[in-house]
Amino acid sequence: MYTPISLDFFDQLNVAMQRKIPSTVVFLDNGEKKTLKGLVHTMEVIDGIEYMILNTKEKIRLDKVVLFNGRRHKEEE
């Protein structure tokens, strides 16, 4: 089940995307913590789930992001 992200996190993503800020994303993928670096290229909704798309073409489900540029957005499961 998808859990919508906070407006604060959404605003932070928008600023990073518009200003082309190099970003570090720590997220959960099948219970495993992963880290990716890149620019937030865009955000998309696919089948009702929000994703950030990095310039490297990787898609990260927004409700799985633990840290974005050092700022906590979710407790680890």
Buried (B, 14 or more C-beta within 10 A) or exposed (E): EEEEBEEEBBEBBEEBBEEEEEBEBBBBEEEEEBEBEBBBBEBEEEEEBBBBBBEEEBEBBBBBBBBBBEEEBBEEE
